[in-house]
Amino acid sequence: MARVVVDVMLKPEILDPQGQAVQRALPRLGFEGIADVRQGKRFEIELDGPADEAAVARIREAAETFLANTVIEDFTVRVEESS
Amino acid sequence: MARVVVDVMLKPEILDPQGQAVQRALPRLGFEGIADVRQGKRFEIELDGPADEAAVARIREAAETFLANTVIEDFTVRVEESS
């Protein structure tokens, strides 16, 4: 069984209030030296079969049409080594 | 400026309704062969300084105390090559 990871992040030009909240909270909690925080989503998708080119292409299509809103979000798809 | 990525996922034994919703929706949208989907959070943290051992240790502490709920979530911290 293969695992494909899809990371979905807001585009850099889109305001990220969740990330900003984390960024502002960290110094109050004693964590200094943080320039920026962006928060996004991570999907871990386990496939029935191997993560071949066709399977990854299908996942990429699913990410583009369904997992990410490509108007405001960027996504990356990568095959993860099975542990 | 260095980037550290913190991935936060629900522990395997914890029910993940968001991931299940995605898993059930995918076949209806024509994407077959998906065995499991888990959904989690991804934090991209930009540091003012280098991502040396001390900085990564600080981020790990922040992840443990603040970004993840370690009762129900696992997290990983890794330094990402700057592009």
N, CA and C atoms of all chains as a GROMACS GRO file, in nm:
protein
  498
    1MET      N    1   0.085  -0.119   0.000
    1MET     CA    2   0.000   0.000   0.000
    1MET      C    3   0.089   0.124   0.000
    2ALA      N    4   0.055   0.219  -0.083
    2ALA     CA    5   0.138   0.338  -0.098
    2ALA      C    6   0.067   0.459  -0.038
    3ARG      N    7   0.147   0.552   0.006
    3ARG     CA    8   0.091   0.675   0.063
    3ARG      C    9   0.129   0.795  -0.023
    4VAL      N   10   0.027   0.876  -0.054
    4VAL     CA   11   0.050   1.000  -0.126
    4VAL      C   12   0.009   1.114  -0.033
    5VAL      N   13   0.093   1.216  -0.024
    5VAL     CA   14   0.065   1.330   0.064
    5VAL      C   15   0.032   1.452  -0.022
    6VAL      N   16  -0.080   1.515   0.009
    6VAL     CA   17  -0.119   1.639  -0.059
    6VAL      C   18  -0.114   1.751   0.045
    7ASP      N   19  -0.030   1.850   0.020
    7ASP     CA   20  -0.023   1.968   0.106
    7ASP      C   21  -0.096   2.082   0.038
    8VAL      N   22  -0.186   2.145   0.109
    8VAL     CA   23  -0.264   2.257   0.055
    8VAL      C   24  -0.238   2.379   0.141
    9MET      N   25  -0.184   2.484   0.079
    9MET     CA   26  -0.156   2.608   0.151
    9MET      C   27  -0.222   2.726   0.080
   10LEU      N   28  -0.265   2.825   0.157
   10LEU     CA   29  -0.313   2.949   0.096
   10LEU      C   30  -0.202   3.009   0.011
   11LYS      N   31  -0.238   3.067  -0.104
   11LYS     CA   32  -0.139   3.135  -0.187
   11LYS      C   33  -0.073   3.247  -0.106
   12PRO      N   34   0.054   3.278  -0.138
   12PRO     CA   35   0.126   3.379  -0.058
   12PRO      C   36   0.055   3.514  -0.051
   13GLU      N   37  -0.019   3.550  -0.157
   13GLU     CA   38  -0.082   3.682  -0.157
   13GLU      C   39  -0.216   3.684  -0.083
   14ILE      N   40  -0.261   3.568  -0.035
   14ILE     CA   41  -0.389   3.560   0.036
   14ILE      C   42  -0.364   3.571   0.186
   15LEU      N   43  -0.442   3.657   0.252
   15LEU     CA   44  -0.430   3.677   0.396
   15LEU      C   45  -0.460   3.546   0.469
   16ASP      N   46  -0.378   3.512   0.569
   16ASP     CA   47  -0.393   3.386   0.643
   16ASP      C   48  -0.414   3.417   0.791
   17PRO      N   49  -0.538   3.440   0.834
   17PRO     CA   50  -0.564   3.480   0.973
   17PRO      C   51  -0.524   3.373   1.074
   18GLN      N   52  -0.539   3.244   1.037
   18GLN     CA   53  -0.498   3.137   1.130
   18GLN      C   54  -0.348   3.144   1.156
   19GLY      N   55  -0.272   3.156   1.047
   19GLY     CA   56  -0.126   3.164   1.061
   19GLY      C   57  -0.085   3.288   1.140
   20GLN      N   58  -0.154   3.401   1.113
   20GLN     CA   59  -0.123   3.524   1.186
   20GLN      C   60  -0.150   3.510   1.336
   21ALA      N   61  -0.259   3.440   1.369
   21ALA     CA   62  -0.291   3.420   1.511
   21ALA      C   63  -0.181   3.341   1.579
   22VAL      N   64  -0.131   3.238   1.510
   22VAL     CA   65  -0.021   3.158   1.567
   22VAL      C   66   0.103   3.244   1.581
   23GLN      N   67   0.132   3.322   1.474
   23GLN     CA   68   0.252   3.405   1.476
   23GLN      C   69   0.252   3.504   1.591
   24ARG      N   70   0.134   3.561   1.619
   24ARG     CA   71   0.125   3.660   1.728
   24ARG      C   72   0.128   3.595   1.864
   25ALA      N   73   0.079   3.471   1.871
   25ALA     CA   74   0.075   3.404   2.001
   25ALA      C   75   0.213   3.356   2.044
   26LEU      N   76   0.296   3.315   1.949
   26LEU     CA   77   0.424   3.253   1.984
   26LEU      C   78   0.514   3.343   2.071
   27PRO      N   79   0.534   3.474   2.036
   27PRO     CA   80   0.618   3.556   2.124
   27PRO      C   81   0.560   3.569   2.265
   28ARG      N   82   0.428   3.578   2.276
   28ARG     CA   83   0.367   3.587   2.409
   28ARG      C   84   0.396   3.462   2.491
   29LEU      N   85   0.416   3.349   2.422
   29LEU     CA   86   0.444   3.223   2.491
   29LEU      C   87   0.594   3.200   2.507
   30GLY      N   88   0.674   3.300   2.469
   30GLY     CA   89   0.818   3.290   2.490
   30GLY      C   90   0.897   3.239   2.372
   31PHE      N   91   0.834   3.227   2.255
   31PHE     CA   92   0.906   3.180   2.137
   31PHE      C   93   0.933   3.299   2.045
   32GLU      N   94   1.060   3.346   2.046
   32GLU     CA   95   1.099   3.463   1.968
   32GLU      C   96   1.163   3.420   1.836
   33GLY      N   97   1.184   3.516   1.748
   33GLY     CA   98   1.259   3.492   1.624
   33GLY      C   99   1.177   3.430   1.513
   34ILE      N  100   1.044   3.443   1.523
   34ILE     CA  101   0.956   3.388   1.419
   34ILE      C  102   0.917   3.502   1.326
   35ALA      N  103   0.952   3.492   1.198
   35ALA     CA  104   0.921   3.598   1.103
   35ALA      C  105   0.781   3.585   1.045
   36ASP      N  106   0.737   3.461   1.022
   36ASP     CA  107   0.607   3.442   0.957
   36ASP      C  108   0.558   3.300   0.984
   37VAL      N  109   0.427   3.285   0.995
   37VAL     CA  110   0.366   3.152   1.007
   37VAL      C  111   0.251   3.144   0.908
   38ARG      N  112   0.245   3.038   0.831
   38ARG     CA  113   0.130   3.011   0.744
   38ARG      C  114   0.076   2.875   0.784
   39GLN      N  115  -0.057   2.866   0.791
   39GLN     CA  116  -0.118   2.738   0.828
   39GLN      C  117  -0.196   2.683   0.710
   40GLY      N  118  -0.179   2.555   0.684
   40GLY     CA  119  -0.251   2.491   0.575
   40GLY      C  120  -0.296   2.352   0.613
   41LYS      N  121  -0.335   2.276   0.511
   41LYS     CA  122  -0.388   2.142   0.533
   41LYS      C  123  -0.295   2.037   0.475
   42ARG      N  124  -0.293   1.921   0.540
   42ARG     CA  125  -0.215   1.808   0.492
   42ARG      C  126  -0.308   1.688   0.482
   43PHE      N  127  -0.314   1.628   0.364
   43PHE     CA  128  -0.394   1.507   0.344
   43PHE      C  129  -0.299   1.390   0.324
   44GLU      N  130  -0.316   1.284   0.403
   44GLU     CA  131  -0.241   1.160   0.383
   44GLU      C  132  -0.336   1.060   0.319
   45ILE      N  133  -0.309   1.022   0.196
   45ILE     CA  134  -0.398   0.936   0.118
   45ILE      C  135  -0.331   0.802   0.096
   46GLU      N  136  -0.394   0.696   0.149
   46GLU     CA  137  -0.342   0.560   0.130
   46GLU      C  138  -0.410   0.500   0.009
   47LEU      N  139  -0.330   0.450  -0.084
   47LEU     CA  140  -0.385   0.390  -0.206
   47LEU      C  141  -0.396   0.239  -0.188
   48ASP      N  142  -0.496   0.179  -0.256
   48ASP     CA  143  -0.506   0.033  -0.258
   48ASP      C  144  -0.387  -0.027  -0.333
   49GLY      N  145  -0.351   0.034  -0.442
   49GLY     CA  146  -0.244  -0.020  -0.526
   49GLY      C  147  -0.116   0.062  -0.513
   50PRO      N  148  -0.025   0.046  -0.608
   50PRO     CA  149   0.101   0.120  -0.604
   50PRO      C  150   0.081   0.265  -0.644
   51ALA      N  151   0.174   0.351  -0.600
   51ALA     CA  152   0.167   0.493  -0.634
   51ALA      C  153   0.239   0.515  -0.766
   52ASP      N  154   0.186   0.455  -0.872
   52ASP     CA  155   0.248   0.472  -1.004
   52ASP      C  156   0.204   0.606  -1.064
   53GLU      N  157   0.252   0.630  -1.185
   53GLU     CA  158   0.229   0.760  -1.247
   53GLU      C  159   0.080   0.789  -1.263
   54ALA      N  160   0.003   0.686  -1.302
   54ALA     CA  161  -0.141   0.704  -1.325
   54ALA      C  162  -0.212   0.738  -1.194
   55ALA      N  163  -0.174   0.667  -1.086
   55ALA     CA  164  -0.238   0.691  -0.957
   55ALA      C  165  -0.208   0.833  -0.909
   56VAL      N  166  -0.084   0.875  -0.923
   56VAL     CA  167  -0.047   1.009  -0.876
   56VAL      C  168  -0.117   1.115  -0.961
   57ALA      N  169  -0.132   1.088  -1.090
   57ALA     CA  170  -0.204   1.182  -1.177
   57ALA      C  171  -0.350   1.193  -1.132
   58ARG      N  172  -0.409   1.081  -1.094
   58ARG     CA  173  -0.548   1.084  -1.044
   58ARG      C  174  -0.559   1.165  -0.916
   59ILE      N  175  -0.462   1.144  -0.824
   59ILE     CA  176  -0.463   1.219  -0.698
   59ILE      C  177  -0.446   1.368  -0.725
   60ARG      N  178  -0.359   1.399  -0.822
   60ARG     CA  179  -0.337   1.540  -0.855
   60ARG      C  180  -0.467   1.603  -0.906
   61GLU      N  181  -0.542   1.526  -0.986
   61GLU     CA  182  -0.670   1.575  -1.039
   61GLU      C  183  -0.769   1.595  -0.923
   62ALA      N  184  -0.771   1.498  -0.828
   62ALA     CA  185  -0.861   1.510  -0.712
   62ALA      C  186  -0.825   1.632  -0.630
   63ALA      N  187  -0.692   1.656  -0.613
   63ALA     CA  188  -0.647   1.771  -0.534
   63ALA      C  189  -0.693   1.901  -0.600
   64GLU      N  190  -0.679   1.903  -0.734
   64GLU     CA  191  -0.710   2.027  -0.806
   64GLU      C  192  -0.860   2.056  -0.806
   65THR      N  193  -0.942   1.950  -0.813
   65THR     CA  194  -1.086   1.972  -0.828
   65THR      C  195  -1.158   1.971  -0.695
   66PHE      N  196  -1.094   1.917  -0.590
   66PHE     CA  197  -1.171   1.884  -0.472
   66PHE      C  198  -1.100   1.920  -0.341
   67LEU      N  199  -0.972   1.885  -0.329
   67LEU     CA  200  -0.904   1.907  -0.200
   67LEU      C  201  -0.860   2.053  -0.184
   68ALA      N  202  -0.823   2.116  -0.294
   68ALA     CA  203  -0.778   2.255  -0.287
   68ALA      C  204  -0.875   2.345  -0.364
   69ASN      N  205  -0.887   2.467  -0.317
   69ASN     CA  206  -0.957   2.571  -0.392
   69ASN      C  207  -0.849   2.650  -0.464
   70THR      N  208  -0.829   2.619  -0.592
   70THR     CA  209  -0.711   2.672  -0.662
   70THR      C  210  -0.721   2.822  -0.692
   71VAL      N  211  -0.835   2.882  -0.660
   71VAL     CA  212  -0.843   3.029  -0.672
   71VAL      C  213  -0.757   3.093  -0.562
   72ILE      N  214  -0.760   3.034  -0.444
   72ILE     CA  215  -0.688   3.095  -0.332
   72ILE      C  216  -0.580   3.005  -0.272
   73GLU      N  217  -0.573   2.878  -0.318
   73GLU     CA  218  -0.479   2.785  -0.256
   73GLU      C  219  -0.386   2.721  -0.359
   74ASP      N  220  -0.263   2.695  -0.317
   74ASP     CA  221  -0.168   2.614  -0.394
   74ASP      C  222  -0.162   2.476  -0.330
   75PHE      N  223  -0.128   2.374  -0.411
   75PHE     CA  224  -0.112   2.241  -0.352
   75PHE      C  225   0.010   2.171  -0.412
   76THR      N  226   0.064   2.078  -0.335
   76THR     CA  227   0.171   1.991  -0.385
   76THR      C  228   0.130   1.847  -0.358
   77VAL      N  229   0.167   1.758  -0.450
   77VAL     CA  230   0.139   1.615  -0.437
   77VAL      C  231   0.273   1.543  -0.438
   78ARG      N  232   0.296   1.454  -0.341
   78ARG     CA  233   0.420   1.376  -0.345
   78ARG      C  234   0.396   1.238  -0.286
   79VAL      N  235   0.470   1.143  -0.337
   79VAL     CA  236   0.463   1.005  -0.288
   79VAL      C  237   0.555   0.994  -0.168
   80GLU      N  238   0.504   0.938  -0.061
   80GLU     CA  239   0.585   0.923   0.060
   80GLU      C  240   0.632   0.778   0.071
   81GLU      N  241   0.760   0.763   0.104
   81GLU     CA  242   0.814   0.628   0.128
   81GLU      C  243   0.730   0.560   0.236
   82SER      N  244   0.691   0.437   0.213
   82SER     CA  245   0.618   0.365   0.318
   82SER      C  246   0.716   0.323   0.426
   83SER      N  247   0.676   0.343   0.549
   83SER     CA  248   0.767   0.314   0.662
   83SER      C  249   0.756   0.168   0.702
   84MET      N  250   1.693   3.349   0.554
   84MET     CA  251   1.576   3.311   0.634
   84MET      C  252   1.547   3.163   0.610
   85ALA      N  253   1.519   3.092   0.716
   85ALA     CA  254   1.499   2.948   0.706
   85ALA      C  255   1.353   2.915   0.733
   86ARG      N  256   1.310   2.805   0.673
   86ARG     CA  257   1.172   2.761   0.692
   86ARG      C  258   1.170   2.626   0.763
   87VAL      N  259   1.088   2.620   0.867
   87VAL     CA  260   1.066   2.494   0.938
   87VAL      C  261   0.920   2.456   0.918
   88VAL      N  262   0.895   2.330   0.886
   88VAL     CA  263   0.759   2.282   0.863
   88VAL      C  264   0.719   2.190   0.978
   89VAL      N  265   0.604   2.218   1.036
   89VAL     CA  266   0.549   2.132   1.141
   89VAL      C  267   0.421   2.069   1.085
   90ASP      N  268   0.420   1.935   1.078
   90ASP     CA  269   0.300   1.863   1.036
   90ASP      C  270   0.233   1.805   1.159
   91VAL      N  271   0.104   1.830   1.173
   91VAL     CA  272   0.028   1.780   1.288
   91VAL      C  273  -0.084   1.691   1.237
   92MET      N  274  -0.083   1.564   1.278
   92MET     CA  275  -0.187   1.470   1.234
   92MET      C  276  -0.250   1.405   1.357
   93LEU      N  277  -0.378   1.374   1.346
   93LEU     CA  278  -0.443   1.296   1.452
   93LEU      C  279  -0.370   1.162   1.465
   94LYS      N  280  -0.358   1.113   1.588
   94LYS     CA  281  -0.296   0.981   1.609
   94LYS      C  282  -0.378   0.875   1.534
   95PRO      N  283  -0.313   0.767   1.490
   95PRO     CA  284  -0.385   0.666   1.409
   95PRO      C  285  -0.508   0.609   1.478
   96GLU      N  286  -0.505   0.600   1.612
   96GLU     CA  287  -0.619   0.539   1.682
   96GLU      C  288  -0.733   0.637   1.706
   97ILE      N  289  -0.714   0.765   1.669
   97ILE     CA  290  -0.819   0.865   1.689
   97ILE      C  291  -0.902   0.878   1.562
   98LEU      N  292  -1.034   0.876   1.579
   98LEU     CA  293  -1.126   0.889   1.465
   98LEU      C  294  -1.105   1.024   1.396
   99ASP      N  295  -1.102   1.023   1.263
   99ASP     CA  296  -1.077   1.144   1.185
   99ASP      C  297  -1.196   1.168   1.091
  100PRO      N  298  -1.299   1.238   1.139
  100PRO     CA  299  -1.420   1.257   1.057
  100PRO      C  300  -1.394   1.337   0.929
  101GLN      N  301  -1.301   1.435   0.935
  101GLN     CA  302  -1.270   1.513   0.814
  101GLN      C  303  -1.212   1.423   0.707
  102GLY      N  304  -1.114   1.340   0.748
  102GLY     CA  305  -1.052   1.249   0.653
  102GLY      C  306  -1.154   1.150   0.597
  103GLN      N  307  -1.242   1.100   0.684
  103GLN     CA  308  -1.345   1.005   0.639
  103GLN      C  309  -1.438   1.069   0.538
  104ALA      N  310  -1.474   1.195   0.562
  104ALA     CA  311  -1.563   1.265   0.469
  104ALA      C  312  -1.499   1.273   0.331
  105VAL      N  313  -1.368   1.304   0.328
  105VAL     CA  314  -1.297   1.311   0.200
  105VAL      C  315  -1.292   1.173   0.136
  106GLN      N  316  -1.261   1.072   0.217
  106GLN     CA  317  -1.250   0.936   0.165
  106GLN      C  318  -1.381   0.889   0.101
  107ARG      N  319  -1.492   0.924   0.165
  107ARG     CA  320  -1.622   0.881   0.112
  107ARG      C  321  -1.662   0.961  -0.010
  108ALA      N  322  -1.617   1.087  -0.016
  108ALA     CA  323  -1.656   1.171  -0.129
  108ALA      C  324  -1.580   1.133  -0.256
  109LEU      N  325  -1.456   1.089  -0.242
  109LEU     CA  326  -1.372   1.066  -0.361
  109LEU      C  327  -1.431   0.966  -0.459
  110PRO      N  328  -1.480   0.846  -0.415
  110PRO     CA  329  -1.539   0.753  -0.512
  110PRO      C  330  -1.661   0.812  -0.582
  111ARG      N  331  -1.742   0.888  -0.510
  111ARG     CA  332  -1.858   0.951  -0.572
  111ARG      C  333  -1.816   1.048  -0.681
  112LEU      N  334  -1.696   1.105  -0.669
  112LEU     CA  335  -1.645   1.200  -0.769
  112LEU      C  336  -1.563   1.130  -0.876
  113GLY      N  337  -1.559   0.995  -0.869
  113GLY     CA  338  -1.491   0.920  -0.975
  113GLY      C  339  -1.348   0.880  -0.944
  114PHE      N  340  -1.304   0.902  -0.820
  114PHE     CA  341  -1.167   0.865  -0.783
  114PHE      C  342  -1.170   0.737  -0.701
  115GLU      N  343  -1.133   0.625  -0.766
  115GLU     CA  344  -1.138   0.493  -0.701
  115GLU      C  345  -1.000   0.455  -0.648
  116GLY      N  346  -0.996   0.348  -0.570
  116GLY     CA  347  -0.867   0.291  -0.528
  116GLY      C  348  -0.806   0.362  -0.409
  117ILE      N  349  -0.887   0.436  -0.333
  117ILE     CA  350  -0.838   0.506  -0.214
  117ILE      C  351  -0.872   0.420  -0.091
  118ALA      N  352  -0.772   0.378  -0.017
  118ALA     CA  353  -0.795   0.292   0.099
  118ALA      C  354  -0.824   0.374   0.224
  119ASP      N  355  -0.761   0.489   0.239
  119ASP     CA  356  -0.777   0.568   0.362
  119ASP      C  357  -0.733   0.711   0.335
  120VAL      N  358  -0.799   0.806   0.403
  120VAL     CA  359  -0.757   0.946   0.397
  120VAL      C  360  -0.753   0.999   0.540
  121ARG      N  361  -0.645   1.063   0.576
  121ARG     CA  362  -0.637   1.134   0.704
  121ARG      C  363  -0.607   1.280   0.674
  122GLN      N  364  -0.673   1.369   0.746
  122GLN     CA  365  -0.650   1.511   0.724
  122GLN      C  366  -0.587   1.573   0.848
  123GLY      N  367  -0.484   1.653   0.826
  123GLY     CA  368  -0.418   1.719   0.938
  123GLY      C  369  -0.379   1.861   0.903
  124LYS      N  370  -0.291   1.918   0.985
  124LYS     CA  371  -0.251   2.057   0.968
  124LYS      C  372  -0.104   2.065   0.932
  125ARG      N  373  -0.073   2.167   0.854
  125ARG     CA  374   0.065   2.193   0.816
  125ARG      C  375   0.097   2.338   0.852
  126PHE      N  376   0.202   2.360   0.931
  126PHE     CA  377   0.246   2.495   0.965
  126PHE      C  378   0.379   2.522   0.896
  127GLU      N  379   0.387   2.630   0.820
  127GLU     CA  380   0.514   2.673   0.762
  127GLU      C  381   0.563   2.792   0.843
  128ILE      N  382   0.674   2.772   0.912
  128ILE     CA  383   0.725   2.873   1.004
  128ILE      C  384   0.855   2.931   0.949
  129GLU      N  385   0.856   3.061   0.920
  129GLU     CA  386   0.977   3.128   0.871
  129GLU      C  387   1.051   3.187   0.991
  130LEU      N  388   1.179   3.153   1.003
  130LEU     CA  389   1.259   3.203   1.114
  130LEU      C  390   1.336   3.328   1.072
  131ASP      N  391   1.360   3.417   1.169
  131ASP     CA  392   1.445   3.534   1.142
  131ASP      C  393   1.588   3.489   1.115
  132GLY      N  394   1.635   3.393   1.190
  132GLY     CA  395   1.774   3.347   1.178
  132GLY      C  396   1.784   3.212   1.110
  133PRO      N  397   1.898   3.146   1.125
  133PRO     CA  398   1.916   3.014   1.064
  133PRO      C  399   1.840   2.907   1.142
  134ALA      N  400   1.810   2.796   1.073
  134ALA     CA  401   1.740   2.684   1.137
  134ALA      C  402   1.844   2.592   1.199
  135ASP      N  403   1.916   2.645   1.299
  135ASP     CA  404   2.016   2.562   1.366
  135ASP      C  405   1.947   2.473   1.470
  136GLU      N  406   2.029   2.396   1.540
  136GLU     CA  407   1.974   2.298   1.633
  136GLU      C  408   1.889   2.363   1.741
  137ALA      N  409   1.936   2.478   1.792
  137ALA     CA  410   1.863   2.547   1.900
  137ALA      C  411   1.727   2.596   1.850
  138ALA      N  412   1.725   2.651   1.728
  138ALA     CA  413   1.599   2.704   1.673
  138ALA      C  414   1.500   2.591   1.652
  139VAL      N  415   1.548   2.478   1.598
  139VAL     CA  416   1.458   2.366   1.572
  139VAL      C  417   1.407   2.309   1.705
  140ALA      N  418   1.493   2.308   1.806
  140ALA     CA  419   1.450   2.260   1.938
  140ALA      C  420   1.340   2.351   1.994
  141ARG      N  421   1.354   2.482   1.973
  141ARG     CA  422   1.250   2.577   2.018
  141ARG      C  423   1.119   2.551   1.946
  142ILE      N  424   1.128   2.531   1.814
  142ILE     CA  425   1.006   2.505   1.735
  142ILE      C  426   0.941   2.375   1.782
  143ARG      N  427   1.025   2.275   1.810
  143ARG     CA  428   0.972   2.147   1.857
  143ARG      C  429   0.895   2.167   1.988
  144GLU      N  430   0.951   2.252   2.076
  144GLU     CA  431   0.885   2.280   2.203
  144GLU      C  432   0.752   2.353   2.180
  145ALA      N  433   0.754   2.449   2.086
  145ALA     CA  434   0.631   2.522   2.054
  145ALA      C  435   0.526   2.427   1.998
  146ALA      N  436   0.570   2.334   1.911
  146ALA     CA  437   0.477   2.238   1.852
  146ALA      C  438   0.414   2.152   1.960
  147GLU      N  439   0.498   2.111   2.054
  147GLU     CA  440   0.451   2.019   2.158
  147GLU      C  441   0.355   2.087   2.255
  148THR      N  442   0.382   2.216   2.285
  148THR     CA  443   0.302   2.283   2.386
  148THR      C  444   0.184   2.360   2.327
  149PHE      N  445   0.188   2.386   2.196
  149PHE     CA  446   0.097   2.487   2.144
  149PHE      C  447   0.033   2.447   2.011
  150LEU      N  448   0.115   2.400   1.916
  150LEU     CA  449   0.059   2.372   1.782
  150LEU      C  450  -0.016   2.240   1.778
  151ALA      N  451   0.031   2.142   1.855
  151ALA     CA  452  -0.034   2.011   1.857
  151ALA      C  453  -0.093   1.984   1.994
  152ASN      N  454  -0.202   1.910   1.995
  152ASN     CA  455  -0.256   1.857   2.119
  152ASN      C  456  -0.206   1.713   2.128
  153THR      N  457  -0.100   1.695   2.207
  153THR     CA  458  -0.029   1.566   2.203
  153THR      C  459  -0.108   1.453   2.267
  154VAL      N  460  -0.223   1.484   2.326
  154VAL     CA  461  -0.309   1.376   2.374
  154VAL      C  462  -0.369   1.301   2.255
  155ILE      N  463  -0.405   1.375   2.152
  155ILE     CA  464  -0.472   1.312   2.037
  155ILE      C  465  -0.396   1.328   1.906
  156GLU      N  466  -0.288   1.409   1.906
  156GLU     CA  467  -0.218   1.438   1.780
  156GLU      C  468  -0.069   1.405   1.788
  157ASP      N  469  -0.015   1.359   1.676
  157ASP     CA  470   0.129   1.344   1.658
  157ASP      C  471   0.179   1.460   1.573
  158PHE      N  472   0.306   1.498   1.591
  158PHE     CA  473   0.361   1.602   1.504
  158PHE      C  474   0.502   1.567   1.461
  159THR      N  475   0.542   1.622   1.347
  159THR     CA  476   0.680   1.610   1.301
  159THR      C  477   0.730   1.751   1.271
  160VAL      N  478   0.859   1.773   1.297
  160VAL     CA  479   0.923   1.901   1.270
  160VAL      C  480   1.038   1.874   1.174
  161ARG      N  481   1.045   1.950   1.065
  161ARG     CA  482   1.160   1.933   0.974
  161ARG      C  483   1.197   2.067   0.910
  162VAL      N  484   1.325   2.080   0.883
  162VAL     CA  485   1.374   2.200   0.817
  162VAL      C  486   1.358   2.181   0.667
  163GLU      N  487   1.302   2.281   0.601
  163GLU     CA  488   1.281   2.271   0.457
  163GLU      C  489   1.387   2.354   0.386
  164GLU      N  490   1.445   2.296   0.281
  164GLU     CA  491   1.542   2.370   0.199
  164GLU      C  492   1.476   2.498   0.150
  165SER      N  493   1.544   2.610   0.162
  165SER     CA  494   1.488   2.733   0.108
  165SER      C  495   1.498   2.730  -0.043
  166SER      N  496   1.392   2.773  -0.110
  166SER     CA  497   1.387   2.764  -0.256
  166SER      C  498   1.448   2.891  -0.318
   0.00000   0.00000   0.00000
